[in-house]
C-alpha cells in the first residue's frame, strides 16, 4: 500500500518561493505534482521517474519550478520560485507504476494515470 503525505504549502507574496515535500511509503515508479484551483480542473505540474533523471514540467511552470527526489528519505520535492498569483491552488502529490516514457515523455501523464494521492497542501500567492 502506497501512502503519500504532502507538506510545505503556505501563503507568500508574488515573486516569492516555497518548497513542497511529499513523503511516500511503499514502492512506486512515477511521482507527480498536480494542482487544482477553485472552479478549475486538476492540472499536472511536474513529474519525475524515481531512480532516473526523466522529468516533465507544464509550460506554465517551466523555468520556475523544479522537481527533485531524495531516495534516502523517500521524499520528492517541488521547489517553486518566482511564484505568481495564478499559481494559487491546492497542490497534490500522486504516484503510480508508470513507465519512464509515460511518466515524463510527451505532454505528461494526466491525473487518471495515478491511483495514489496525498491529501493536498494549499499554496496561496498574493499580488
C-alpha positions in Angstrom: 0.0 0.0 0.0 1.4 3.4 -1.0 0.8 6.4 1.2 1.7 10.0 0.4 2.0 13.0 2.8 2.5 16.5 1.5 3.7 19.5 3.4 5.3 22.9 2.7 2.3 24.9 1.5 1.6 28.4 2.7 1.0 32.0 1.8 3.6 34.0 0.0 3.8 37.2 -2.0 4.3 37.2 -5.7 7.9 36.7 -6.6 8.5 34.6 -3.5 9.4 30.9 -3.1 8.1 27.8 -1.5 9.3 24.2 -1.3 6.7 21.4 -1.2 7.6 18.0 0.1 5.9 14.6 -0.5 7.0 11.7 1.7 5.9 8.4 0.3 5.9 4.9 1.7 5.7 1.7 -0.4 7.1 1.1 -3.8 6.3 3.1 -6.9 7.9 4.4 -10.1 6.5 7.8 -11.1 5.9 10.7 -8.8 3.9 13.7 -9.8 2.7 17.1 -8.6 -0.8 18.3 -9.6 -2.7 21.4 -8.7 -6.3 22.4 -8.6 -7.6 25.9 -8.2 -11.2 26.6 -7.3 -13.5 26.1 -10.3 -10.8 24.7 -12.4 -9.7 21.2 -13.5 -6.8 19.4 -11.9 -3.7 20.0 -13.9 -0.3 18.3 -14.0 2.6 20.5 -12.8 5.7 18.2 -12.8 6.7 14.6 -12.8 9.8 12.6 -12.0 10.7 9.0 -12.7 12.1 7.6 -9.5 15.7 6.4 -9.7 16.1 8.2 -13.0 16.6 11.6 -14.4 13.5 12.0 -16.5 11.3 14.9 -15.6 8.3 16.7 -17.1 7.1 20.2 -16.5 3.9 22.0 -17.6 4.7 25.0 -19.8 3.2 27.3 -17.2 5.9 26.4 -14.6 9.0 25.7 -16.8 12.0 27.7 -15.6 10.3 28.5 -12.2 9.6 25.1 -10.6 12.0 22.2 -10.1 11.0 18.7 -9.1 13.6 16.5 -7.3 13.9 13.3 -5.3 15.8 12.2 -2.2 15.7 8.4 -2.4 17.2 8.0 1.1 14.3 10.0 2.6 11.6 8.6 0.3 10.8 12.2 -0.5 10.0 14.2 -3.6 10.3 17.9 -3.6 8.8 20.7 -5.7 10.8 23.9 -5.4 8.7 26.8 -6.6 10.4 30.1 -7.4 9.1 33.4 -8.8 5.6 32.5 -7.7 2.7 34.2 -9.4 -0.9 34.7 -8.2 -2.1 32.3 -10.8 0.0 29.6 -9.0 -2.6 29.7 -6.2 -4.1 26.2 -5.8 -4.3 23.1 -3.8 -1.2 21.1 -4.7 -1.4 17.3 -4.7 1.3 14.6 -4.8 0.5 11.5 -6.8 2.2 8.3 -7.7 1.8 5.0 -9.7 3.7 2.5 -11.7 4.2 4.3 -14.9 6.9 3.6 -17.4 9.6 6.2 -17.8 8.1 7.5 -21.1 4.6 7.5 -19.7 5.8 9.4 -16.7 7.9 12.1 -18.2 7.5 11.9 -22.0 5.3 13.8 -24.4 2.8 16.1 -22.8 2.9 14.4 -19.4 0.5 12.0 -17.8 -3.0 13.0 -16.8 -4.5 12.6 -13.4 -6.3 9.4 -14.4 -2.9 7.7 -14.7 -2.3 7.9 -11.0 -4.0 5.7 -8.4 -2.4 7.0 -5.3 -2.9 10.6 -4.0 -1.9 12.7 -1.0 -4.3 14.9 0.9 -3.0 18.1 -0.7 -1.3 21.3 0.6 -2.6 24.8 -0.1 -0.4 27.4 -1.8 -1.7 31.0 -1.9 0.2 33.7 -3.7 -0.8 37.3 -3.2 -0.1 40.1 -5.6 
